[in-house]
Amino acid sequence: MGVIVKQGGSDSGHWLWFLQRITGVGVLAIIIIHWFLQHFSHYIAGVQPIDYATVIQRLTLPEYRVLYSLFLILALFHGFHGLWMIGRDYLHAKWSQICLATVLISVSSTLVIWGLIILFSPYSV
């Protein structure tokens, strides 16, 4: 009799594969929203073109902070997970995969924390 090999399962990485696709769609959607809000909303609302004071004023609004927080988290997950997948394809030694994972997790976590601190800092014009 042949050996039955189980496909999928909790250790197959299918959830990370799925999250990679979902975060890609989320990043694209937020970029489109950002593009519209930053470059075309002043035509509809009659607001003056974007300048520094307008950007700072928008960044004090909770909906903008939530939007850009979501963008930050999704983009960093998508990018760093992509680097992890590339690294796993080329790094075959277990120690090198552990080193890569450590660097990617450390850098991405630092960037998320740093970005959120900047995003939620008090702004003044």
C-alpha positions in Angstrom: 0.0 0.0 0.0 1.1 3.6 -0.7 1.7 6.1 2.0 -0.9 8.8 2.4 0.6 12.2 2.8 -1.6 14.7 4.5 -1.8 18.0 2.6 -2.5 21.3 4.4 -3.0 21.5 8.2 -2.0 24.0 10.8 1.7 23.7 10.0 1.4 24.2 6.3 1.5 27.9 6.3 -1.8 28.3 4.4 -3.0 31.0 6.9 0.1 33.1 6.3 -0.4 32.6 2.5 -4.0 33.8 2.9 -2.9 36.7 5.1 -0.3 37.7 2.5 -3.1 38.0 -0.1 -5.5 39.8 2.2 -2.9 42.3 3.3 -2.0 43.0 -0.3 -5.6 43.8 -1.1 -5.9 45.9 2.0 -2.7 47.9 1.2 -4.0 48.5 -2.3 -7.4 49.7 -1.0 -5.8 52.0 1.5 -3.5 53.5 -1.2 -6.5 54.2 -3.4 -8.3 55.8 -0.4 -5.2 57.8 0.4 -4.8 58.9 -3.2 -8.4 60.1 -3.4 -8.4 61.9 -0.1 -5.0 63.6 -0.6 -5.3 64.5 -4.3 -8.9 64.8 -5.2 -11.1 65.5 -2.2 -10.3 69.3 -2.3 -12.1 69.4 -5.7 -15.3 68.0 -4.3 -15.3 69.7 -0.9 -13.9 73.0 -2.1 -11.0 72.8 0.3 -7.7 74.5 -0.5 -5.0 72.4 -2.0 -2.9 70.3 0.4 -0.3 72.1 2.4 1.6 71.3 5.6 -1.1 72.8 7.9 -3.9 70.8 6.2 -1.9 67.6 6.6 -1.3 68.2 10.3 -4.9 69.1 10.8 -6.0 65.9 9.1 -3.6 63.8 11.2 -5.3 65.0 14.3 -8.6 63.4 13.2 -9.2 59.9 14.6 -10.3 58.4 11.2 -7.1 59.4 9.5 -5.0 58.0 12.4 -6.9 54.7 12.2 -6.6 54.6 8.4 -2.8 55.2 8.5 -2.3 52.9 11.4 -4.0 50.1 9.5 -1.9 51.0 6.4 1.3 50.9 8.5 0.5 47.5 10.0 -0.8 45.9 6.8 2.1 47.2 4.6 4.8 46.2 7.1 3.3 42.7 7.5 2.9 42.3 3.8 6.5 43.5 3.0 8.3 41.7 5.8 6.4 38.4 5.3 7.3 38.7 1.6 11.0 39.0 2.6 10.6 36.0 4.9 9.1 33.9 2.1 12.0 34.9 -0.2 14.5 34.1 2.6 13.0 30.7 3.2 13.4 29.9 -0.5 17.1 30.7 -0.5 18.3 30.0 3.1 18.2 26.3 3.8 20.3 26.1 7.0 18.1 26.2 10.1 20.4 28.7 11.8 20.2 31.2 8.9 16.4 31.0 8.9 16.3 31.7 12.6 18.7 34.7 12.2 16.6 36.0 9.3 13.3 35.6 11.3 14.9 37.3 14.3 16.0 40.3 12.2 12.7 40.6 10.3 10.6 40.4 13.5 12.8 42.8 15.3 12.9 45.4 12.5 9.2 45.2 11.7 8.2 45.4 15.3 10.4 48.4 15.8 9.0 50.1 12.7 5.4 49.5 13.8 6.0 50.9 17.3 7.9 53.8 15.9 5.3 54.6 13.3 2.4 54.4 15.8 4.3 56.7 18.2 4.8 59.2 15.4 1.2 58.9 14.1 -0.3 59.4 17.6 2.0 62.2 18.7 0.4 65.5 19.3 0.8 67.8 16.3 1.0 71.5 16.1 0.9 73.8 13.1 
